[in-house]
Amino acid sequence: MMADAATSPAEQADSDRVLLSVRNLHTTFKTDAGLVRAVNNVSFDVHRGEVLAIVGESGSGKSVAAMSILGLVPSPPALIEAEGVFWKGEDLLRVSPSRMRQVRGNEIAIIFQDPLTALNPVQTVGRQIAEMARIHEKISKRAARQRAVEMLGLVGIPQPAKRADMHPHEFSGGMRQRAMIAMAITCNPDLLIADEPTTALDVTVQAQVLEVLLEIKDEIDSAIMLITHDLGVVAGLADQVIVMYAGRQVEFGDAHEVFYRTRHPYTLGLMASLPRLDDTGDEKLLPIRGAPPSLIRLPPGCAFHPRCQFARENCKVDIPDLRVVEGENHRSACHYAEELDNVDFRAVRETTDV
């Protein structure tokens, strides 16, 4: 595609590497108690070769956003609306069911949070991986079996030919997660969505799984959308970070900016609740006070204001827009984002009631 006269070569090159562009995504669920606004006006881009992390507490809308993109949220009761969910320029919200089945698994693959429940317990791991190849590439059973063994070897599972004939319960937690990754990359997808890929794994196995993900990304020149609540994982892996709270984006930017030039009180609270390697042991971890709000009855104004150390009267009335606060890419949905630069969350917390 030729660049527009008003588009610089750098901007055109950046546009060409955009795989997924989500614009103003809303997902609501109709329940007897009312409408659950699980995802509220979320927008972002995923570029080839990068890792985009979406972080937040349970119930913040991270997984629902990913499931909505792939059409995996049942509708009804869910209602998915957006200006567009563009996959290489094609709006996934408006494609046919057959086209969406082609995209899922073949072009966009997902690694689910719990591999033990995601894998079929009565089929061998190799057969389940081979089935992915046969569905999308129409290859023979023998070729599919060989592909499954190759994929298991690629993700670092020892004796892959032998392991392919085993059932999920015969794998350890880390090996099951690797098997899920093997299944996801069978068709060389351009985008991997990893939904809490290290949940319930010990620290050593977490590091191994994350290393495999990065190696695979580089091997097949794909992108990763990482959904997690673990900021420690994000720090060592992500290029871009979205912080979500109560279904909304509250901060977005390069990983370095979000971690070291934090501009939202919620992100500051998440940082303060993390253990630090340089901690002398004298300082206690500071959890964010209170609990996340009901998505059926969100508080007026900023949804975070009942838990915020920096809230003022207008925060209880006016919903803050996600706006640029620094450079070209760092955005925050806080009325007082500029005042948070280099603020000491711990010092502020110690002067307020918990």
C-alpha positions in Angstrom: 0.0 0.0 0.0 1.4 3.4 -1.0 1.9 6.0 1.7 -0.4 9.0 1.7 1.3 12.3 0.8 0.8 13.5 4.3 2.2 10.3 5.8 5.9 10.2 6.6 7.9 7.0 5.8 8.3 6.3 9.5 4.6 6.6 10.1 3.8 4.4 7.1 6.3 1.7 8.4 4.7 1.8 11.8 1.2 1.5 10.3 2.3 -1.5 8.2 3.4 -3.4 11.4 0.0 -2.9 13.1 -1.6 -6.3 13.3 -4.6 -5.5 15.6 -6.3 -2.2 16.1 -9.1 -2.1 18.6 -11.2 1.1 18.7 -13.7 2.0 21.4 -14.6 -1.6 22.5 -17.6 -2.0 24.8 -18.7 -5.4 26.2 -21.7 -5.6 28.5 -23.6 -8.5 30.0 -27.3 -8.5 30.7 -28.1 -10.0 34.1 -31.1 -10.1 36.4 -29.4 -7.5 38.6 -28.6 -5.1 35.7 -26.0 -4.5 33.0 -22.5 -5.5 33.8 -20.1 -3.1 32.0 -17.2 -5.5 31.7 -15.2 -3.6 29.1 -15.8 0.2 28.7 -14.4 2.2 25.8 -11.1 0.3 25.3 -8.7 1.2 22.4 -5.2 0.0 21.6 -2.9 -1.3 18.8 -0.7 -4.4 18.7 2.4 -4.2 16.5 4.2 -7.1 15.0 7.2 -8.1 17.1 6.1 -6.4 20.3 4.6 -7.6 23.6 1.6 -5.6 24.8 0.7 -6.3 28.5 -2.8 -5.7 29.9 -2.7 -5.6 33.7 -5.2 -5.1 36.5 -7.0 -6.8 39.4 -9.4 -9.7 38.8 -12.6 -8.4 37.3 -11.0 -5.4 35.6 -12.0 -6.6 32.2 -8.7 -7.9 30.9 -9.8 -11.4 29.8 -13.2 -10.3 28.6 -11.6 -7.8 26.2 -9.5 -10.5 24.7 -12.4 -12.9 24.5 -14.5 -10.2 22.8 -11.9 -9.6 20.2 -12.0 -13.3 19.2 -15.7 -13.6 19.4 -15.5 -16.1 22.3 -18.0 -14.2 24.5 -21.5 -15.7 24.1 -23.9 -13.2 22.6 -26.4 -13.0 24.1 -26.2 -12.4 27.0 -23.2 -10.3 26.1 -23.4 -7.3 23.8 -20.2 -6.4 22.0 -19.9 -3.0 20.4 -17.0 -1.1 18.9 -16.0 1.4 16.3 -14.0 -1.5 15.0 -11.7 -4.5 15.8 -9.4 -4.4 12.8 -7.2 -7.4 12.2 -4.8 -6.5 9.4 -7.5 -4.0 8.3 -10.4 -6.4 8.4 -13.1 -5.7 11.0 -13.5 -9.0 13.0 -16.9 -7.8 14.4 -18.3 -7.9 10.9 -16.8 -11.0 9.3 -18.7 -14.2 8.7 -18.6 -17.0 11.3 -16.5 -19.2 8.8 -13.9 -16.4 8.4 -13.7 -15.9 12.2 -13.0 -19.7 12.6 -10.1 -19.2 10.1 -8.7 -16.4 12.1 -9.0 -18.2 15.5 -6.1 -20.6 16.0 -4.6 -20.0 12.6 -3.9 -16.2 12.6 -4.7 -15.3 16.2 -4.1 -18.0 18.9 -4.9 -18.0 22.6 -3.1 -19.6 25.5 -5.8 -20.1 28.2 -5.2 -19.5 31.9 -5.7 -23.1 33.1 -4.2 -25.7 30.8 -5.7 -28.6 32.8 -9.2 -27.6 32.0 -8.4 -26.2 28.5 -7.0 -29.6 27.4 -9.2 -32.6 26.7 -8.5 -35.1 29.5 -9.4 -38.2 27.5 -7.2 -37.4 24.4 -3.4 -37.5 24.2 -1.6 -34.2 24.0 -0.2 -35.0 20.6 -3.6 -35.8 19.1 -5.0 -32.4 20.3 -2.1 -30.5 18.8 -2.3 -32.5 15.6 -6.0 -31.7 15.4 -5.2 -28.0 15.2 -2.9 -28.5 12.3 -5.4 -30.8 10.4 -8.3 -28.3 10.9 -6.4 -25.3 9.6 -3.9 -26.7 7.1 -5.7 -29.8 5.8 -2.7 -32.1 6.2 -2.5 -35.9 6.6 -2.7 -37.6 10.0 0.9 -38.6 9.7 2.1 -35.1 8.9 0.0 -33.6 11.7 1.4 -36.1 14.2 5.0 -35.1 13.1 4.0 -31.4 13.4 2.8 -32.1 17.0 6.1 -33.7 17.9 8.0 -30.9 16.4 6.0 -28.3 18.3 6.5 -30.1 21.6 10.2 -30.2 21.0 10.2 -26.5 20.1 8.7 -25.5 23.4 11.3 -27.5 25.3 9.5 -30.6 26.3 11.9 -33.5 26.6 11.3 -36.7 24.6 8.5 -35.1 22.5 7.7 -38.2 20.6 7.0 -40.1 23.8 5.2 -37.2 25.5 2.9 -36.8 22.5 1.3 -40.1 23.4 0.6 -39.0 27.0 -2.6 -37.5 28.4 -2.7 -34.1 30.1 -2.8 -35.5 33.7 0.6 -37.1 33.0 2.2 -33.7 32.5 3.4 -31.4 35.3 1.8 -27.9 35.5 4.7 -26.3 33.6 4.7 -28.9 30.9 0.9 -28.6 30.4 1.4 -24.9 29.9 4.2 -25.6 27.4 1.8 -28.0 25.6 -0.8 -25.2 25.4 1.9 -22.9 23.9 2.8 -25.7 21.4 -0.8 -26.0 20.4 -1.1 -22.2 20.0 1.9 -21.9 17.7 1.2 -24.9 15.5 -0.1 -22.8 12.6 2.5 -20.0 13.1 -0.1 -17.3 14.2 0.8 -13.7 13.9 -0.6 -12.9 17.3 -0.5 -14.9 20.5 -2.9 -14.0 23.3 -1.6 -15.3 26.6 -4.2 -15.2 29.3 -2.4 -15.4 32.7 0.1 -18.0 31.3 2.1 -18.3 34.6 -0.8 -18.6 37.1 -0.2 -21.3 39.7 3.3 -22.0 38.5 6.3 -21.7 40.7 8.8 -18.9 40.0 11.3 -21.1 38.2 8.7 -22.6 35.9 7.2 -19.1 35.3 10.6 -17.9 34.0 10.9 -20.9 31.7 7.4 -20.4 30.3 8.0 -16.7 29.7 11.3 -17.4 28.0 9.6 -19.9 25.7 7.0 -17.3 24.8 9.7 -14.7 23.9 11.7 -17.2 21.9 8.6 -18.3 19.9 7.7 -14.6 19.2 11.1 -14.0 17.7 11.1 -17.4 15.9 7.9 -16.8 14.0 8.0 -12.9 14.0 4.7 -12.7 15.9 3.3 -10.4 18.6 2.1 -11.2 22.1 -0.8 -9.8 24.0 -0.1 -10.7 27.6 -3.0 -10.6 30.1 -1.8 -10.7 33.7 -2.1 -9.3 37.2 1.6 -9.9 37.9 3.6 -6.6 37.4 6.8 -8.5 38.0 6.1 -10.5 34.8 5.3 -7.3 32.9 8.5 -5.5 33.9 10.7 -8.1 32.3 8.6 -8.9 29.2 6.4 -6.1 27.9 7.1 -3.3 25.4 3.7 -1.5 26.0 1.5 -1.7 29.1 -2.3 -1.1 29.5 -3.5 -0.8 33.1 -7.2 -1.5 33.5 -9.6 -0.8 36.3 -13.4 -1.4 36.5 -13.5 -2.1 32.7 -11.6 1.0 31.7 -8.1 1.9 30.6 -6.6 4.1 33.3 -3.0 4.2 32.1 -1.2 3.3 28.9 2.4 3.7 27.7 5.8 2.2 27.1 6.7 -0.2 29.9 9.5 2.0 31.2 7.2 5.1 31.4 4.4 3.2 33.2 6.9 1.8 35.7 9.2 4.7 36.3 7.0 7.8 35.4 3.7 6.4 36.7 0.8 8.9 36.2 -2.3 7.2 37.8 -3.0 6.5 41.5 -4.2 3.0 40.8 -0.9 2.1 39.0 1.0 3.7 41.9 -0.9 1.5 44.3 -0.1 -1.6 42.3 3.6 -0.7 42.4 3.5 -0.1 46.2 2.0 -3.5 46.8 4.9 -5.3 45.1 7.9 -6.8 47.0 11.2 -5.2 46.0 14.6 -6.9 45.7 16.3 -3.9 47.3 13.9 -3.9 50.3 15.7 -4.1 53.6 12.7 -5.9 55.2 11.8 -2.9 57.4 9.0 -1.7 55.1 5.6 -3.4 54.8 3.8 -4.0 51.6 1.0 -1.5 51.1 -2.2 -3.0 49.6 -4.6 -0.7 47.9 -7.4 0.0 50.5 -10.9 -1.0 49.8 -12.2 -3.3 47.0 -13.0 -2.9 43.3 -16.5 -1.6 42.6 -19.4 -3.5 41.3 -19.5 -3.3 37.5 -23.3 -3.0 37.7 -23.2 0.0 39.9 -20.1 2.0 39.3 -19.5 5.0 41.5 -20.1 8.4 39.9 -17.1 10.3 38.5 -13.8 8.4 38.5 -14.4 4.7 39.4 -11.2 4.6 41.5 -12.0 7.7 43.7 -13.4 5.7 46.7 -10.0 4.0 47.0 -7.7 6.9 45.9 -5.3 8.7 48.2 -5.3 11.7 45.9 -9.1 12.1 45.2 -10.6 15.6 45.3 -14.2 16.7 45.1 -14.4 16.8 41.2 -13.1 13.2 41.1 -16.5 12.2 42.6 -18.4 13.8 39.8 -16.4 14.0 36.5 -15.1 10.9 34.7 -11.6 11.6 33.5 -10.6 11.1 29.9 -7.6 9.0 28.9 -5.3 11.7 27.7 -1.7 12.3 26.8 0.3 13.3 29.8 3.9 12.9 28.6 5.6 12.5 25.3 3.5 11.1 22.5 2.5 7.7 23.9 2.0 8.0 27.7 -1.7 8.4 28.6 -3.5 8.6 31.9 -7.2 8.8 33.0 -6.6 11.0 36.0 -7.6 14.6 36.5 -4.3 15.2 38.3 -1.9 13.0 36.4 0.7 15.7 36.0 0.9 16.1 39.8 1.8 12.5 40.2 5.2 12.7 38.6 7.8 11.2 41.1 5.2 11.2 43.9 5.9 9.0 46.9 2.8 6.8 47.3 4.1 5.4 50.6 4.6 8.8 52.1 1.1 9.9 51.1 -0.4 6.7 52.4 1.2 7.1 55.8 -0.4 10.5 56.2 -3.9 9.1 55.5 -6.2 6.7 57.3 -6.3 3.1 55.9 
